[in-house]
């Protein structure tokens, strides 16, 4: 077999350029995937195209907290919940901490975070450790107070 | 989004560079010299790609930036391999293929021009389906039909011959996408669970049975396991995307396997093909020759291959082929033999990246038809690559479909550039709407 150095060099050159090219495309494709996550069949919103918190979302009081059941709080851009007067959603509950939890949008979804409260936060009956995604109809319970989360996706 | 167009432009440069290196290597091997002819071939190729790029920049400014360079790369690999075969066999396949490439890009431009609003395709879905079926059956017609190795895949009218299945695959995907977009709710709503498996309602099982029947029919009449597998896989992918029910896919695969088993036992040609696949040594000098030589040639390649133009294609001192149909069926074998495991993996990686980009287009699309169409086109393209690569590596029985854009063949090139045009149209619309925040 004839091993011309030049054709061996060209072969390896070909493979090297080919792999570098493919790696470059794969890297860009991965960046794309990170940017856009999720999406289901008929999602009328394009994945990744929706500005943060552009959906209307509300917290509706179900019981307790010294609030009237059915009271609606707009969650536009995120809110804090707690006993303190500084909290966006302020309520009276002996088990609630001053700034107990917060609710905020990321992409087109909303998340609940417990802010190191003394007695913890329940989301749909389960304790929230760091953060958890809230969905339309989710129940958020702090002490004796309960809120229902409503998400309006037109 | 001119940023994505600039990335497309940037990506075309290495593609042209690869073509140049490939040609240079073939020249160096054959004539022991480096001529600047390879450079001018590379520049020609770059010029053609640039013209297409400018057209895309004007007409589809938001389209996916990588699909076109990746497909051009496949064509470039194919051209190098065909040129390498020409120098040994004395054909002019590479020149023909280059002409088909230019024609394919012209057809691409025509499709982009006339189907900017591709939803019109939905309106003509039954016409498209009928034409596609007619195309599929045409090879069985007397006079124009032609049989190759027992499978009816090509038709020839005078000097022109082409493989109608290549075009039919696009038509059938358009039909299925449009049909499932309209009927997907029906398939899901009435579904019942029996023994933990979700069955679609019986009266809506009709389409599933019809497509299954069509695939079986193709297997009997066209006698090509590969293309019937390809169509059925695209259909199952579409039904999965449309309904989100894995059970439909499982039921469909079970039906296909059962049907294929029956046909294996009844249609002699299919029996032969499967038997040769299971045991090529039963007839090593005739029926098993192609697949056995394919395996040996790939083994010869090793990790990095023997180098361009160094694989043995004809038996030395004779004209008898050592790799039968190296320009079509066995082109993947040739690549493996000359560029080794690394080269072969790179080729598979190109198909994977195209599939990833295609599904990305489907994810980004906003309406059901676009999503299904992009999914179907991507699946059929990727599955075609699987069917032929699986065939030459003896994963599945070897069949006569082409390795998309790499194998020699005008109809394959034309059909795949129509497919590219549709994918880019969907992508352009989806990304434009995403940018405008609809």
Boltz contact constraints between the chains, C-beta under 6 A:
constraints:
  - contact:
      token1: [A, 6]
      token2: [B, 28]
      max_distance: 6.0
  - contact:
      token1: [A, 7]
      token2: [B, 25]
      max_distance: 6.0
  - contact:
      token1: [A, 7]
      token2: [B, 28]
      max_distance: 6.0
  - contact:
      token1: [A, 7]
      token2: [B, 29]
      max_distance: 6.0
  - contact:
      token1: [A, 7]
      token2: [B, 307]
      max_distance: 6.0
  - contact:
      token1: [A, 10]
      token2: [B, 21]
      max_distance: 6.0
  - contact:
      token1: [A, 10]
      token2: [B, 24]
      max_distance: 6.0
  - contact:
      token1: [A, 10]
      token2: [B, 25]
      max_distance: 6.0
  - contact:
      token1: [A, 11]
      token2: [B, 307]
      max_distance: 6.0
  - contact:
      token1: [A, 13]
      token2: [B, 21]
      max_distance: 6.0
  - contact:
      token1: [A, 14]
      token2: [B, 21]
      max_distance: 6.0
  - contact:
      token1: [A, 14]
      token2: [B, 22]
      max_distance: 6.0
  - contact:
      token1: [A, 15]
      token2: [B, 342]
      max_distance: 6.0
  - contact:
      token1: [A, 17]
      token2: [B, 14]
      max_distance: 6.0
  - contact:
      token1: [A, 17]
      token2: [B, 17]
      max_distance: 6.0
  - contact:
      token1: [A, 17]
      token2: [B, 18]
      max_distance: 6.0
  - contact:
      token1: [A, 18]
      token2: [B, 346]
      max_distance: 6.0
  - contact:
      token1: [A, 21]
      token2: [B, 14]
      max_distance: 6.0
  - contact:
      token1: [A, 22]
      token2: [B, 349]
      max_distance: 6.0
  - contact:
      token1: [A, 25]
      token2: [B, 66]
      max_distance: 6.0
  - contact:
      token1: [A, 25]
      token2: [B, 353]
      max_distance: 6.0
  - contact:
      token1: [A, 29]
      token2: [B, 356]
      max_distance: 6.0
  - contact:
      token1: [A, 39]
      token2: [B, 363]
      max_distance: 6.0
  - contact:
      token1: [A, 46]
      token2: [B, 366]
      max_distance: 6.0
  - contact:
      token1: [A, 46]
      token2: [B, 434]
      max_distance: 6.0
  - contact:
      token1: [A, 49]
      token2: [B, 434]
      max_distance: 6.0
  - contact:
      token1: [A, 49]
      token2: [B, 437]
      max_distance: 6.0
